[in-house]
Amino acid sequence: MKTYKTYICIDDTDELGGEISTGEISENLREYIQQNYAPCSLVTRHQLFLDDAIPYTSHNSSMCFTSQLNMVQKEAVIAYAIEHLQSVCAPSSQPGLCVGFEEELSDKMALIRFGEDAKRKVLTKEEAYVMAQMQNLHLSEHKNGGQGIIGALAGVGLRLQGNDGRVKGKIKVKSSSMSVKELLALEEISAVCLSNHEILPQDTMITIDSGLKTVWLNHQPVLLVEKTEEGYIPLDRESLRHY
C-alpha cells in the first residue's frame, strides 16, 4: 500500500504546573508511530500569537512532526492520538489534533498563510474547520472547547512552509569544540550557518558550552552560530526566540 508524507500536530494539551507538556505528548506520539509504523522526523515547536483573547497555557506554541504512512496507518494513528490525548491531557486544557497527507492538500499556500496568520493575529475555530475541510485534513477537538485546533492546524501550515520553529530538545555533545564537519555528522543537524543563513566551511571550529539547539530552516534542522572575538559559538536561547 502506498505511503505518503503525513503531518501530525497537537496544541493546548497542558496547564501551568501540570505533570506533562505538549512537547512530551508529541514525543510520546512520535515514539508510538516509530515503534509501530514508520520512522518520524524531529518535532518542531511553532510559536503562535500571544494575546489575551487566546487561552494559551504559557507560550502558545504547537508541536508538529512528520512520518510516512499509508491510509490505514494514518487512520490508526488518528485513533490512537485521540485516545492518548483524552487520557493524558491536563484537566483544564483544550487540546486539538491535526493529521493529514501532504499529497491531499488542495491549496498549500492557503494553509501556509493560515499558519503565518496564527503568528500575528487571533483566528477562530470556525476559520480553522473551514480551512481543514478544504485541505482534506483531520482536525478534531477533545476537551473544554478545543481551542487547540487552531494551533494544531497552524502548526501543520508552518511546518509545511519549512522555515519556522525550533526543534524540540537539545543535542548533547561531549566535546567543548567541534568542527562543522563533525557537527554535520550528527543525525540531528543538517546544516551549520550564520543567522544570515551563510553556510560555514566544514573546517570551521565551533565552541560549545552547553546542549545544542537547532531551528527548522529550508525544511531541515539547522544550527545557527555567530562570530565573536573568541570564535564561533551557537546562538543563545534568547536569539532563537523569533523562530
N, C-alpha and C positions, 0 to 999 in steps of 0.2 A: 504494500500500500504506500502511495506517495506521501512524502513528508514535506512540511512547509515551515518556513521561519515563523515562529509563534511568539507573540509578546504576552507577558504576564505582568500585571502591575496591580499593586494594592495601595490603599491610602486610609488614613484615620482609623487605625486599629488599636491605638494605645491611649493612655491617660497619664497625667503627671503623677509620678510616684508608683506607676504600675509595674508589674512583675516582668512584662515582656514588651519590647518595642516593635514598631512596624518593620524596622530593619531586620530584627531577629526572626520575625514571622516570615518575611520574604526569603531569608536564608533557609528556613525550615522547608518552605515550599520548593525552593531550588534543590535542596538535598533530596527531597522525596522524588522529584522528577528525574534527577540524575540516577538515583538508585533503581527506579522502576521503568524508565522510558528512554531518556536520551541525555547527552551532555547539555549543560546550560552555560550561558555567558556569565560574566560577572554581574553583580547587582549594582545599579546606579541610583543615586539619590537625587531627586529633582526638586529644587526649591521653587515654591509657588508663592503667590501674592499674600502678603501679610496685611490683614485688615480686620477691624473689629466685627465686621459683618460675616466673617468666616470663622466657624467654630473649630479652629485647629488646636492641637494639644500644646505644642511649644514652638515648632519651627515651620509648620505647614509644608511638609515635603512628602512626596510619594516615592515608592521604591519599584523599580522595573528591571526585568531581565528577559532574556530570550532563550528559546530552545528550538529544536527541530522535531516537530510532532506530526503524526497523521491525524485524520479526523477523529478516529476512535480514541486515540490517546488524548487529544485535546478535550474531548467531552469528559473523559475520565479525570483529567486534571482539574477541570472546572468543578466537577462534583466533589473531588477531594478538597479543593481550595475552599469551597463554600462550607463544607463540614468543618474544616480546620479553623476557618475564621470564626465561625459561630461558637466554637468550643474554647478558643484561646484569647479572643479579643477582649479588651478591657470593658467593664460594665457600662461605662459612660461613652464609649467610642461609637463612631458612626461609620463603620468600615464599608469600603467599596472595592469591587473587584472588576478588572477589565482583562479579557483574554481574547486573542484573535490571530488569524493568519495575515501576514503582510500581503500575500498574494490576493486576498479577498478585499483589500481596501479599495474603495471606489474612487477616492479623491485624497491622495496622500497629503497634498499641500493644504487642504482644508483642515485635516486632522493636525498637522503641524501648527497651523495658525491657532487652532483651539488651544494647543499646549502652550504656545507663546503668549496667548491672551491670558491664560491662567496664571502667568507670572506677573501680570501688571494690572489686572482688574478682577472684580467679582463676577463670577459666572454662576449660572443657575443649574439645578438638576435637570430642568426641562431642556435646556440647551444641550446638556450632556447626553441625554437619552436620544434626542433627535440626531445628534452627530454620530453616536454609536450605531444607531439603526442604519443610517446612511452608509456607514463604513463596514457593516456586517461584523461588528464586534459584540462579543458578550459583555454586558455591563450590568452589574447587579449590586444592590444594597442589602445589608444584612443585620442592621440594628439601629435603633434610635434615630430614624430619619435618613440614614445613609448618605449624608453629605459627602462622604468619601468617594462617591462615584465620580465626582468632578475631578478630583486629583488623580484618581486611577486612570481615567481616560486621558487627562492631560499628560500624565507620565508616559503613556504609550506614544503620544504625539511628539513629546520632547526626545524620547529615545529614538524614535523614527528619524527625527531631524538630525541626530548624530553629533551635535556639538553642545550638549548640555548635560550637566550633572557631575557629581563627584562619585567615584567608585567607593562602595561601602567597604569599610575596614582599612587597615594599614598593612603594608608589606614589611615584614620583619626581616632584617638582614643582620649578619654578624659583623660585617666589616664596617669601619668608620670612613672608608673611602673606596669608591668603585668607579671603574671606567664606564662610559656609555655602553660600550660593547658588552661588558659584564651585566649591566642593568638590563639590556635588551635580551639577554639570555634567560631572564626571569619570565615565567609564563604570564605574570600579571602586568607586564609593561611592554607596550608595543612601540613606543617612541619616547625620546627624551628631547625636550626642546625648551627654548626661552618662552617667556609669556607672549612674545610677538609671533610665536609659532616657528621661529627659526630653528631648524634641526641642528644639533651639535655633532661635531665629528666624533667618531667612535672611540678615539683615544683620549677624549676629554675626561678629566677626573672630577667626580662629584663627591663633595664632603657630606657625610651622613651622620647625624647625631641622634636620630630617632626613627620610628617607623615611617615608611614612605607612603604618601597619599597621592593617588592619581586622579585625574579627571577624564571625562569622556569627550574626546575630540576626534573628528574625522572617523567616527564610528569605531573608536578603539581607545584603550586605556593609555593615557599619556602622563608622563612625569614632567611637570613644569619646574624649571630651575631658574635661578638668577645669578648674575655675576657680581661678586662682592670683592673687596680688597683682598680677602683671604682665598678667593677662588669661587668655584661654582657650588651653590647649595640649593636644595629643594625649596620651593616657595612654602611659606608657613601657612597654617590653617586660616589665618585672617585674610591672607592674599587670595585664597581659593574660595572665599565665601560667595562670590558672584557667579560661580559655576554651578 
